[in-house]
Amino acid sequence: MIIGGIQKNSFIDFPSKISCVLFTSGCNFDCPYCHNPELVRRTPTSKVIDLKEIFDFLKKRKSLLDGVVITGGEPTLHPDLFDFCLEIKGLGYPIKIDTNGSRPIVIQKLIDNHIVDYIAMDVKTSIERYSPVISKNCSPPDLKKSVLAIIQSGVAHEFRTTCVKSIVDAAEIEEISRLISGASLYALQKFSMENNTVLHPDFFVAKDLRYGAQEMESFRAIASPFVKCAVIR
């Protein structure tokens, strides 16, 4: 595993748990609004945290933390993710995985072996529109397999869409909602430039691609009939 960052305490990333968040390095998607460009663009000089340091930290914090979140980057790109999760589970921690859904075989393996306790999958837009803005080499069938695996898993889960104009509109929200029909939770996330730290700031030059409160609420209304709960974040 290549861990490029750690957030030692979080009250929001793992529902109902105090968690630490481990950020894996490297991603196969190219979302222009990504707020972790230093993780996506892995280079020889990118920060890497020694795994011994990670496990020493987790052992010391067992009385203070309720869970571990593994996010990215994209965790499922790492061939040793399964063993890494097993070691964390061995310490008694529940695990939440954040994924873009591009590696359904990895997701299914984690589910089948009861390694993950919560899965959050980002659905960027209607899956036929991923190319070229999100990924030039995306496989729509793989995304569908991941969605189905997660919904049928019995594992606590959510799907998330960051609402950015030109990438997502009402038609896309309806299509995504149909795709994830029956999901426990669908979170519609407001887009923020967050101090202009995004992967492709040029995508947003001279354009305000944020949706207002009323528009976000209209998206929630579109999604609500298809999922058990739809929220705005």
Buried (B, 14 or more C-beta within 10 A) or exposed (E): BBBBBEEEEBEEBBEEBBBBBBBBBBBBBBBBBBBBEBBBBBEEEBEEBEBEEBBEBBEEBEEEBEBBBBBBBBBBBBEEBBEBBEBBBEEEBBBBBBBBBBBBEBBBBBBEEEBBBBBBBBBBBBBEBBEEBBBEEBBEEBBBBBBBBBBEBEBBBBBBBBBBBEBBBEEBBBBBBEBBEEBBBBBBBBBEBEEEEBBBEEBBEEEEBBBEEEBBEBBBEBBBEBBEEBBBE
